[in-house]
């Protein structure tokens, strides 16, 4: 039986700038080669896209990764995509990249919120 995991974006109760800083910190720890970003989308305030090239868990093949951060009132939305450059099937590699990144981002944000609450 083949299981497909549902990978969803995140909504954080953090200001836009702090969320962008958390995304940048996690990207730096991943060791992924920077691609496009971070760069604010043209003509839109409160939205940023971070681009990078990740290595797949299988065979170390490159995958293009994009993380989008969008201000949404008092919260910030984060979504992510990963696309393999080679092959028709990724054997779940892109979902694992996204899931691992978002889990680490959750920890980063929890650490920042905890540090802010302690002050």
The first five atom37 places (N, CA, C, CB, O) and aatype in JSON, in Angstrom:
{
  "aatype": [20, 20, 20, 20, 20, 20, 20, 20, 20, 20, 20, 20, 20, 20, 20, 20, 20, 20, 20, 20, 20, 20, 20, 20, 20, 20, 20, 20, 20, 20, 20, 20, 20, 20, 20, 20, 20, 20, 20, 20, 20, 20, 20, 20, 20, 20, 20, 20, 20, 20, 20, 20, 20, 20, 20, 20, 20, 20, 20, 20, 20, 20, 20, 20, 20, 20, 20, 20, 20, 20, 20, 20, 20, 20, 20, 20, 20, 20, 20, 20, 20, 20, 20, 20, 20, 20, 20, 20, 20, 20, 20, 20, 20, 20, 20, 20, 20, 20, 20, 20, 20, 20, 20, 20, 20, 20, 20, 20, 20, 20, 20, 20, 20, 20, 20, 20, 20, 20, 20],
  "atom_mask": [
    [1, 1, 1, 1, 1],
    [1, 1, 1, 1, 1],
    [1, 1, 1, 1, 1],
    [1, 1, 1, 1, 1],
    [1, 1, 1, 1, 1],
    [1, 1, 1, 1, 1],
    [1, 1, 1, 1, 1],
    [1, 1, 1, 1, 1],
    [1, 1, 1, 1, 1],
    [1, 1, 1, 1, 1],
    [1, 1, 1, 1, 1],
    [1, 1, 1, 1, 1],
    [1, 1, 1, 1, 1],
    [1, 1, 1, 1, 1],
    [1, 1, 1, 1, 1],
    [1, 1, 1, 1, 1],
    [1, 1, 1, 1, 1],
    [1, 1, 1, 1, 1],
    [1, 1, 1, 1, 1],
    [1, 1, 1, 1, 1],
    [1, 1, 1, 1, 1],
    [1, 1, 1, 1, 1],
    [1, 1, 1, 1, 1],
    [1, 1, 1, 1, 1],
    [1, 1, 1, 1, 1],
    [1, 1, 1, 1, 1],
    [1, 1, 1, 1, 1],
    [1, 1, 1, 1, 1],
    [1, 1, 1, 1, 1],
    [1, 1, 1, 1, 1],
    [1, 1, 1, 1, 1],
    [1, 1, 1, 1, 1],
    [1, 1, 1, 1, 1],
    [1, 1, 1, 1, 1],
    [1, 1, 1, 1, 1],
    [1, 1, 1, 1, 1],
    [1, 1, 1, 1, 1],
    [1, 1, 1, 1, 1],
    [1, 1, 1, 1, 1],
    [1, 1, 1, 1, 1],
    [1, 1, 1, 1, 1],
    [1, 1, 1, 1, 1],
    [1, 1, 1, 1, 1],
    [1, 1, 1, 1, 1],
    [1, 1, 1, 1, 1],
    [1, 1, 1, 1, 1],
    [1, 1, 1, 1, 1],
    [1, 1, 1, 1, 1],
    [1, 1, 1, 1, 1],
    [1, 1, 1, 1, 1],
    [1, 1, 1, 1, 1],
    [1, 1, 1, 1, 1],
    [1, 1, 1, 1, 1],
    [1, 1, 1, 1, 1],
    [1, 1, 1, 1, 1],
    [1, 1, 1, 1, 1],
    [1, 1, 1, 1, 1],
    [1, 1, 1, 1, 1],
    [1, 1, 1, 1, 1],
    [1, 1, 1, 1, 1],
    [1, 1, 1, 1, 1],
    [1, 1, 1, 1, 1],
    [1, 1, 1, 1, 1],
    [1, 1, 1, 1, 1],
    [1, 1, 1, 1, 1],
    [1, 1, 1, 1, 1],
    [1, 1, 1, 1, 1],
    [1, 1, 1, 1, 1],
    [1, 1, 1, 1, 1],
    [1, 1, 1, 1, 1],
    [1, 1, 1, 1, 1],
    [1, 1, 1, 1, 1],
    [1, 1, 1, 1, 1],
    [1, 1, 1, 1, 1],
    [1, 1, 1, 1, 1],
    [1, 1, 1, 1, 1],
    [1, 1, 1, 1, 1],
    [1, 1, 1, 1, 1],
    [1, 1, 1, 1, 1],
    [1, 1, 1, 1, 1],
    [1, 1, 1, 1, 1],
    [1, 1, 1, 1, 1],
    [1, 1, 1, 1, 1],
    [1, 1, 1, 1, 1],
    [1, 1, 1, 1, 1],
    [1, 1, 1, 1, 1],
    [1, 1, 1, 1, 1],
    [1, 1, 1, 1, 1],
    [1, 1, 1, 1, 1],
    [1, 1, 1, 1, 1],
    [1, 1, 1, 1, 1],
    [1, 1, 1, 1, 1],
    [1, 1, 1, 1, 1],
    [1, 1, 1, 1, 1],
    [1, 1, 1, 1, 1],
    [1, 1, 1, 1, 1],
    [1, 1, 1, 1, 1],
    [1, 1, 1, 1, 1],
    [1, 1, 1, 1, 1],
    [1, 1, 1, 1, 1],
    [1, 1, 1, 1, 1],
    [1, 1, 1, 1, 1],
    [1, 1, 1, 1, 1],
    [1, 1, 1, 1, 1],
    [1, 1, 1, 1, 1],
    [1, 1, 1, 1, 1],
    [1, 1, 1, 1, 1],
    [1, 1, 1, 1, 1],
    [1, 1, 1, 1, 1],
    [1, 1, 1, 1, 1],
    [1, 1, 1, 1, 1],
    [1, 1, 1, 1, 1],
    [1, 1, 1, 1, 1],
    [1, 1, 1, 1, 1],
    [1, 1, 1, 1, 1],
    [1, 1, 1, 1, 1],
    [1, 1, 1, 1, 1],
    [1, 1, 1, 1, 1],
    [1, 1, 1, 1, 1]
  ],
  "atom_positions": [
    [[0.84, -1.18, 0.0], [0.0, 0.0, 0.0], [0.89, 1.24, 0.0], [-0.95, 0.0, 1.22], [1.83, 1.34, 0.79]],
    [[0.59, 2.17, -0.86], [1.34, 3.41, -0.97], [0.65, 4.49, -0.14], [1.48, 3.85, -2.46], [-0.53, 4.77, -0.34]],
    [[1.39, 5.09, 0.78], [0.85, 6.16, 1.6], [1.32, 7.49, 1.07], [1.26, 5.98, 3.08], [2.5, 7.66, 0.75]],
    [[0.43, 8.41, 0.97], [0.79, 9.77, 0.56], [0.56, 10.67, 1.76], [-0.05, 10.24, -0.69], [-0.53, 10.7, 2.34]],
    [[1.59, 11.39, 2.11], [1.43, 12.3, 3.25], [0.98, 13.66, 2.74], [2.75, 12.42, 4.05], [1.38, 14.11, 1.67]],
    [[0.14, 14.28, 3.52], [-0.34, 15.62, 3.2], [0.61, 16.61, 3.84], [-1.8, 15.84, 3.68], [0.74, 16.67, 5.06]],
    [[1.27, 17.39, 3.02], [2.19, 18.4, 3.51], [1.5, 19.74, 3.36], [3.57, 18.36, 2.73], [1.14, 20.15, 2.26]],
    [[1.31, 20.43, 4.49], [0.62, 21.7, 4.45], [1.53, 22.82, 4.94], [-0.65, 21.65, 5.3], [2.52, 22.57, 5.63]],
    [[1.19, 24.02, 4.58], [1.94, 25.19, 5.02], [1.7, 25.45, 6.5], [1.55, 26.42, 4.2], [1.01, 24.69, 7.18]],
    [[2.29, 26.53, 6.98], [2.19, 26.88, 8.39], [1.66, 28.29, 8.56], [3.56, 26.74, 9.08], [1.81, 29.14, 7.68]],
    [[1.04, 28.52, 9.7], [0.56, 29.85, 10.08], [1.16, 30.13, 11.45], [-1.04, 29.93, 10.09], [0.9, 29.41, 12.41]],
    [[1.96, 31.18, 11.53], [2.63, 31.53, 12.78], [2.11, 32.86, 13.3], [4.16, 31.59, 12.59], [1.84, 33.78, 12.52]],
    [[1.97, 32.95, 14.59], [1.56, 34.2, 15.24], [2.8, 35.03, 15.52], [0.76, 33.92, 16.56], [3.1, 35.37, 16.67]],
    [[3.52, 35.36, 14.47], [4.74, 36.17, 14.53], [4.64, 37.26, 13.49], [6.01, 35.3, 14.31], [3.96, 37.1, 12.47]],
    [[5.32, 38.39, 13.72], [5.39, 39.42, 12.68], [6.11, 38.89, 11.44], [6.11, 40.68, 13.22], [6.92, 37.97, 11.51]],
    [[5.8, 39.49, 10.33], [6.38, 39.1, 9.04], [7.91, 39.05, 9.08], [5.92, 40.06, 7.95], [8.5, 38.07, 8.64]],
    [[8.54, 40.1, 9.6], [10.0, 40.19, 9.6], [10.63, 39.07, 10.43], [10.45, 41.54, 10.14], [11.65, 38.5, 10.03]],
    [[10.03, 38.76, 11.58], [10.56, 37.69, 12.43], [10.42, 36.33, 11.77], [9.86, 37.69, 13.79], [11.29, 35.48, 11.89]],
    [[9.31, 36.14, 11.07], [9.11, 34.87, 10.37], [10.13, 34.72, 9.24], [7.67, 34.77, 9.82], [10.67, 33.64, 9.03]],
    [[10.38, 35.81, 8.51], [11.39, 35.77, 7.44], [12.76, 35.44, 8.02], [11.43, 37.12, 6.69], [13.51, 34.66, 7.43]],
    [[13.09, 36.02, 9.16], [14.38, 35.74, 9.8], [14.47, 34.28, 10.21], [14.57, 36.64, 11.03], [15.54, 33.67, 10.08]],
    [[13.37, 33.71, 10.7], [13.36, 32.29, 11.08], [13.56, 31.4, 9.86], [12.04, 31.93, 11.79], [14.31, 30.42, 9.91]],
    [[12.89, 31.72, 8.75], [13.04, 30.95, 7.51], [14.49, 31.02, 7.03], [12.08, 31.49, 6.4], [15.07, 30.0, 6.65]],
    [[15.09, 32.21, 7.05], [16.48, 32.38, 6.61], [17.43, 31.58, 7.49], [16.87, 33.87, 6.62], [18.39, 31.0, 6.99]],
    [[17.17, 31.54, 8.8], [18.03, 30.8, 9.72], [17.97, 29.3, 9.44], [17.62, 31.07, 11.18], [19.0, 28.62, 9.44]],
    [[16.78, 28.79, 9.19], [16.63, 27.36, 8.9], [17.27, 27.03, 7.56], [15.14, 26.95, 8.92], [17.93, 26.0, 7.43]],
    [[17.06, 27.88, 6.56], [17.7, 27.65, 5.25], [19.22, 27.6, 5.39], [17.3, 28.76, 4.25], [19.87, 26.76, 4.76]],
    [[19.79, 28.48, 6.19], [21.24, 28.51, 6.39], [21.72, 27.22, 7.05], [21.65, 29.73, 7.24], [22.76, 26.68, 6.67]],
    [[20.98, 26.72, 8.02], [21.36, 25.48, 8.7], [21.26, 24.26, 7.78], [20.5, 25.26, 9.93], [22.0, 23.3, 7.94]],
    [[20.34, 24.31, 6.84], [20.17, 23.17, 5.92], [21.39, 22.98, 5.02], [18.92, 23.37, 5.06], [21.65, 21.88, 4.54]],
    [[22.13, 24.06, 4.81], [23.29, 23.97, 3.93], [22.93, 23.93, 2.46], [24.09, 22.75, 4.27], [23.73, 23.51, 1.62]],
    [[21.73, 24.35, 2.15], [21.3, 24.36, 0.75], [21.9, 25.56, 0.05], [19.76, 24.39, 0.65], [22.05, 26.63, 0.64]],
    [[22.24, 25.38, -1.21], [22.79, 26.47, -2.01], [21.68, 27.47, -2.31], [23.43, 25.93, -3.34], [20.61, 27.11, -2.8]],
    [[21.96, 28.75, -2.0], [20.94, 29.77, -2.26], [20.65, 29.87, -3.74], [21.39, 31.13, -1.72], [21.56, 29.83, -4.58]],
    [[19.4, 30.0, -4.04], [18.98, 30.15, -5.42], [18.57, 31.57, -5.68], [17.83, 29.2, -5.75], [19.41, 32.46, -5.84]],
    [[17.27, 31.79, -5.71], [16.71, 33.08, -6.06], [16.75, 34.07, -4.9], [15.31, 32.91, -6.53], [16.97, 35.26, -5.14]],
    [[16.53, 33.64, -3.69], [16.2, 34.57, -2.62], [17.23, 34.67, -1.53], [14.93, 34.19, -2.02], [18.32, 34.11, -1.67]],
    [[16.93, 35.35, -0.46], [15.6, 35.93, -0.26], [15.4, 37.2, -1.08], [15.39, 36.23, 1.21], [16.31, 38.02, -1.22]],
    [[14.22, 37.34, -1.59], [13.9, 38.54, -2.37], [12.42, 38.82, -2.23], [14.3, 38.38, -3.86], [11.61, 37.91, -2.33]],
    [[12.07, 40.05, -2.0], [10.66, 40.42, -1.93], [10.08, 40.36, -3.33], [10.48, 41.85, -1.31], [10.71, 40.77, -4.3]],
    [[8.87, 39.84, -3.42], [8.2, 39.78, -4.71], [7.96, 41.2, -5.21], [6.87, 38.98, -4.62], [7.67, 42.1, -4.42]],
    [[8.08, 41.38, -6.5], [7.92, 42.72, -7.08], [6.5, 43.24, -6.84], [8.23, 42.68, -8.6], [5.51, 42.57, -7.14]],
    [[6.44, 44.43, -6.31], [5.16, 45.09, -6.16], [4.3, 44.61, -5.01], [4.43, 44.95, -7.39], [3.14, 45.02, -4.92]],
    [[4.82, 43.77, -4.14], [3.97, 43.3, -3.04], [4.72, 43.44, -1.72], [3.53, 41.85, -3.26], [5.77, 42.84, -1.52]],
    [[4.15, 44.23, -0.84], [4.71, 44.4, 0.49], [4.1, 43.31, 1.38], [4.43, 45.83, 1.07], [2.93, 42.97, 1.24]],
    [[4.9, 42.77, 2.27], [4.4, 41.73, 3.14], [4.43, 40.36, 2.52], [3.01, 42.04, 3.55], [3.74, 39.45, 2.98]],
    [[5.22, 40.19, 1.47], [5.38, 38.88, 0.85], [6.83, 38.73, 0.4], [4.4, 38.68, -0.36], [7.39, 39.63, -0.23]],
    [[7.43, 37.59, 0.72], [8.8, 37.32, 0.32], [8.92, 35.87, -0.11], [9.79, 37.63, 1.47], [8.21, 35.0, 0.38]],
    [[9.82, 35.63, -1.05], [10.08, 34.27, -1.52], [11.56, 33.98, -1.37], [9.63, 34.1, -2.99], [12.41, 34.76, -1.81]],
    [[11.86, 32.84, -0.75], [13.24, 32.38, -0.58], [13.44, 31.19, -1.5], [13.55, 32.0, 0.91], [12.64, 30.26, -1.51]],
    [[14.51, 31.21, -2.28], [14.79, 30.11, -3.19], [16.11, 29.46, -2.85], [14.8, 30.59, -4.62], [17.05, 30.13, -2.41]],
    [[16.2, 28.15, -3.05], [17.43, 27.41, -2.78], [17.45, 26.14, -3.61], [17.57, 27.08, -1.27], [16.44, 25.72, -4.18]],
    [[18.62, 25.54, -3.67], [18.78, 24.24, -4.31], [19.17, 23.25, -3.23], [19.84, 24.28, -5.47], [20.21, 23.4, -2.59]],
    [[18.33, 22.26, -3.03], [18.57, 21.22, -2.02], [19.06, 19.96, -2.71], [17.28, 20.93, -1.19], [18.85, 19.77, -3.91]],
    [[19.7, 19.11, -1.95], [20.11, 17.81, -2.46], [19.12, 16.77, -1.97], [21.57, 17.44, -2.0], [18.71, 16.79, -0.81]],
    [[18.72, 15.88, -2.85], [17.76, 14.85, -2.47], [18.41, 13.84, -1.53], [17.21, 14.14, -3.72], [19.64, 13.69, -1.5]],
    [[17.57, 13.16, -0.76], [18.05, 12.12, 0.13], [18.57, 10.93, -0.67], [16.95, 11.68, 1.1], [19.45, 10.19, -0.23]],
    [[17.99, 10.76, -1.85], [18.37, 9.64, -2.71], [19.27, 10.16, -3.83], [17.1, 8.93, -3.3], [18.86, 11.03, -4.6]],
    [[20.46, 9.64, -3.92], [21.43, 9.94, -4.99], [21.94, 11.38, -5.01], [20.8, 9.63, -6.31], [22.66, 11.75, -5.94]],
    [[21.61, 12.19, -4.03], [22.12, 13.56, -3.95], [21.78, 14.42, -5.18], [23.61, 13.53, -3.77], [22.56, 15.29, -5.57]],
    [[20.64, 14.16, -5.79], [20.23, 14.92, -6.97], [19.66, 16.27, -6.54], [19.18, 14.13, -7.8], [19.07, 16.37, -5.46]],
    [[19.82, 17.31, -7.36], [19.33, 18.64, -6.99], [17.8, 18.76, -7.08], [19.97, 19.7, -7.87], [17.16, 18.16, -7.95]],
    [[17.26, 19.54, -6.16], [15.83, 19.86, -6.17], [15.71, 21.36, -5.93], [15.03, 19.03, -5.09], [16.38, 21.91, -5.07]],
    [[14.85, 22.0, -6.7], [14.61, 23.43, -6.53], [13.56, 23.63, -5.43], [14.15, 24.08, -7.87], [12.47, 23.07, -5.49]],
    [[13.93, 24.44, -4.44], [13.09, 24.67, -3.28], [12.68, 26.14, -3.25], [13.82, 24.27, -1.97], [13.49, 27.02, -3.52]],
    [[11.42, 26.39, -2.93], [10.91, 27.75, -2.81], [10.06, 27.84, -1.55], [10.09, 28.17, -4.08], [9.16, 27.03, -1.33]],
    [[10.38, 28.83, -0.72], [9.61, 29.07, 0.51], [8.99, 30.46, 0.4], [10.53, 28.96, 1.8], [9.69, 31.45, 0.19]],
    [[7.68, 30.51, 0.52], [6.96, 31.79, 0.41], [6.44, 32.19, 1.78], [5.78, 31.68, -0.62], [5.84, 31.38, 2.49]],
    [[6.67, 33.44, 2.15], [6.23, 33.98, 3.43], [5.28, 35.15, 3.11], [7.45, 34.45, 4.32], [5.63, 36.05, 2.36]],
    [[4.08, 35.12, 3.7], [3.06, 36.12, 3.41], [2.48, 36.65, 4.72], [1.95, 35.53, 2.51], [2.02, 35.87, 5.56]],
    [[2.49, 37.97, 4.88], [1.85, 38.59, 6.05], [0.35, 38.44, 5.92], [2.25, 40.1, 6.17], [-0.22, 38.64, 4.85]],
    [[-0.3, 38.08, 7.05], [-1.74, 37.87, 7.06], [-2.3, 38.43, 8.36], [-2.09, 36.36, 6.89], [-2.59, 37.68, 9.3]],
    [[-2.46, 39.74, 8.42], [-2.92, 40.38, 9.64], [-1.88, 40.27, 10.74], [-4.24, 39.77, 10.09], [-0.74, 40.69, 10.57]],
    [[-2.28, 39.71, 11.88], [-1.37, 39.53, 13.0], [-0.52, 38.27, 12.88], [-2.14, 39.48, 14.3], [0.35, 38.02, 13.72]],
    [[-0.76, 37.48, 11.85], [-0.04, 36.22, 11.66], [0.76, 36.27, 10.36], [-1.02, 35.02, 11.64], [0.68, 37.22, 9.59]],
    [[1.53, 35.22, 10.14], [2.3, 35.09, 8.9], [2.12, 33.67, 8.38], [3.81, 35.41, 9.13], [2.21, 32.71, 9.14]],
    [[1.87, 33.56, 7.08], [1.72, 32.26, 6.44], [3.03, 31.87, 5.77], [0.56, 32.28, 5.41], [3.71, 32.71, 5.18]],
    [[3.39, 30.6, 5.88], [4.59, 30.06, 5.23], [4.17, 28.83, 4.44], [5.72, 29.72, 6.28], [3.58, 27.91, 5.0]],
    [[4.48, 28.81, 3.15], [4.29, 27.59, 2.39], [5.55, 27.31, 1.59], [3.06, 27.69, 1.47], [6.39, 28.19, 1.39]],
    [[5.66, 26.09, 1.14], [6.92, 25.66, 0.53], [6.63, 24.64, -0.56], [7.89, 25.07, 1.59], [5.65, 23.9, -0.5]],
    [[7.51, 24.62, -1.55], [7.44, 23.59, -2.57], [8.85, 23.12, -2.89], [6.73, 24.11, -3.86], [9.82, 23.85, -2.69]],
    [[8.95, 21.92, -3.37], [10.23, 21.35, -3.78], [9.98, 20.56, -5.05], [10.86, 20.46, -2.66], [9.02, 19.78, -5.12]],
    [[10.82, 20.75, -6.06], [10.65, 20.06, -7.33], [11.99, 19.48, -7.78], [10.09, 21.01, -8.4], [12.98, 20.2, -7.9]],
    [[12.0, 18.19, -8.01], [13.21, 17.53, -8.49], [13.53, 17.98, -9.91], [13.06, 15.99, -8.44], [12.63, 18.22, -10.71]],
    [[14.8, 18.08, -10.21], [15.19, 18.48, -11.56], [15.24, 17.3, -12.52], [16.55, 19.16, -11.53], [15.08, 17.48, -13.73]],
    [[15.46, 16.08, -12.0], [15.63, 14.92, -12.85], [14.66, 13.82, -12.47], [17.07, 14.4, -12.77], [14.31, 13.66, -11.3]],
    [[14.22, 13.09, -13.45], [13.38, 11.93, -13.21], [11.9, 12.26, -13.16], [13.77, 11.28, -11.94], [11.5, 13.39, -12.91]],
    [[11.11, 11.22, -13.43], [9.66, 11.39, -13.42], [9.08, 11.19, -12.03], [9.01, 10.41, -14.4], [8.03, 11.74, -11.71]],
    [[9.76, 10.41, -11.2], [9.26, 10.12, -9.86], [10.35, 10.45, -8.86], [8.81, 8.63, -9.73], [11.53, 10.21, -9.1]],
    [[9.94, 11.0, -7.73], [10.93, 11.37, -6.71], [10.93, 10.42, -5.52], [10.66, 12.78, -6.22], [11.72, 10.59, -4.59]],
    [[10.05, 9.41, -5.54], [9.98, 8.42, -4.46], [9.73, 9.07, -3.11], [11.26, 7.6, -4.41], [10.19, 8.56, -2.08]],
    [[9.0, 10.17, -3.09], [8.66, 10.86, -1.84], [9.72, 11.8, -1.33], [8.37, 9.87, -0.81], [9.58, 12.35, -0.23]],
    [[10.78, 11.99, -2.1], [11.91, 12.82, -1.66], [11.52, 14.28, -1.42], [13.03, 12.76, -2.68], [11.92, 14.88, -0.42]],
    [[10.73, 14.84, -2.33], [10.35, 16.25, -2.18], [9.48, 16.44, -0.95], [9.61, 16.75, -3.43], [9.63, 17.43, -0.23]],
    [[8.57, 15.52, -0.7], [7.73, 15.62, 0.5], [8.59, 15.53, 1.76], [6.66, 14.52, 0.52], [8.33, 16.24, 2.73]],
    [[9.61, 14.67, 1.75], [10.51, 14.57, 2.91], [11.3, 15.85, 3.12], [11.47, 13.4, 2.74], [11.48, 16.28, 4.26]],
    [[11.76, 16.47, 2.04], [12.48, 17.75, 2.15], [11.59, 18.82, 2.79], [12.96, 18.22, 0.77], [12.01, 19.52, 3.71]],
    [[10.37, 18.92, 2.3], [9.45, 19.94, 2.8], [9.07, 19.65, 4.24], [8.19, 20.01, 1.92], [9.08, 20.55, 5.08]],
    [[8.74, 18.41, 4.55], [8.34, 18.04, 5.9], [9.46, 18.29, 6.9], [7.92, 16.57, 5.95], [9.21, 18.82, 7.98]],
    [[10.68, 17.92, 6.55], [11.83, 18.14, 7.45], [12.08, 19.62, 7.65], [13.09, 17.45, 6.9], [12.35, 20.06, 8.77]],
    [[12.01, 20.4, 6.58], [12.24, 21.84, 6.7], [11.18, 22.48, 7.59], [12.22, 22.5, 5.31], [11.52, 23.25, 8.49]],
    [[9.91, 22.17, 7.36], [8.84, 22.78, 8.15], [8.9, 22.35, 9.61], [7.48, 22.42, 7.56], [8.58, 23.15, 10.49]],
    [[9.31, 21.13, 9.88], [9.46, 20.68, 11.27], [10.56, 21.48, 11.96], [9.79, 19.16, 11.33], [10.41, 21.89, 13.12]],
    [[11.67, 21.71, 11.26], [12.74, 22.52, 11.84], [12.31, 23.98, 11.99], [14.0, 22.43, 10.96], [12.69, 24.64, 12.96]],
    [[11.53, 24.48, 11.05], [11.01, 25.84, 11.17], [10.09, 25.97, 12.38], [10.26, 26.25, 9.88], [10.13, 26.97, 13.09]],
    [[9.27, 24.95, 12.62], [8.41, 24.94, 13.81], [9.25, 25.08, 15.08], [7.56, 23.65, 13.86], [8.91, 25.84, 15.98]],
    [[10.36, 24.34, 15.14], [11.25, 24.41, 16.31], [11.9, 25.78, 16.42], [12.34, 23.31, 16.22], [12.02, 26.33, 17.52]],
    [[12.32, 26.34, 15.3], [12.94, 27.67, 15.29], [11.96, 28.72, 15.81], [13.42, 28.03, 13.86], [12.31, 29.55, 16.64]],
    [[10.74, 28.68, 15.31], [9.73, 29.63, 15.72], [9.39, 29.44, 17.21], [8.46, 29.49, 14.85], [9.25, 30.41, 17.94]],
    [[9.26, 28.2, 17.64], [8.95, 27.93, 19.05], [10.07, 28.48, 19.94], [8.78, 26.4, 19.3], [9.79, 29.01, 21.02]],
    [[11.32, 28.37, 19.52], [12.43, 28.92, 20.27], [12.39, 30.43, 20.33], [13.74, 28.47, 19.66], [12.68, 31.03, 21.37]],
    [[12.01, 31.06, 19.22], [11.93, 32.53, 19.19], [10.77, 33.03, 20.03], [11.77, 33.03, 17.75], [10.9, 34.05, 20.72]],
    [[9.65, 32.35, 19.99], [8.5, 32.76, 20.78], [8.81, 32.57, 22.27], [7.23, 31.95, 20.38], [8.46, 33.41, 23.09]],
    [[9.47, 31.46, 22.61], [9.86, 31.21, 23.99], [10.83, 32.24, 24.51], [10.45, 29.85, 24.13], [10.73, 32.68, 25.65]],
    [[11.79, 32.62, 23.67], [12.78, 33.64, 24.08], [12.11, 35.0, 24.26], [13.92, 33.75, 23.03], [12.47, 35.75, 25.17]],
    [[11.14, 35.33, 23.41], [10.44, 36.61, 23.51], [9.57, 36.64, 24.76], [9.58, 36.86, 22.25], [9.47, 37.67, 25.42]],
    [[8.95, 35.5, 25.1], [8.1, 35.45, 26.27], [8.92, 35.56, 27.55], [7.28, 34.16, 26.28], [8.43, 36.07, 28.56]],
    [[10.16, 35.09, 27.53], [11.02, 35.12, 28.71], [11.52, 36.52, 29.01], [12.2, 34.18, 28.53], [11.93, 36.8, 30.14]],
    [[11.51, 37.4, 28.02], [12.05, 38.75, 28.21], [11.11, 39.64, 28.98], [12.35, 39.38, 26.89], [11.42, 40.81, 29.22]]
  ]
}
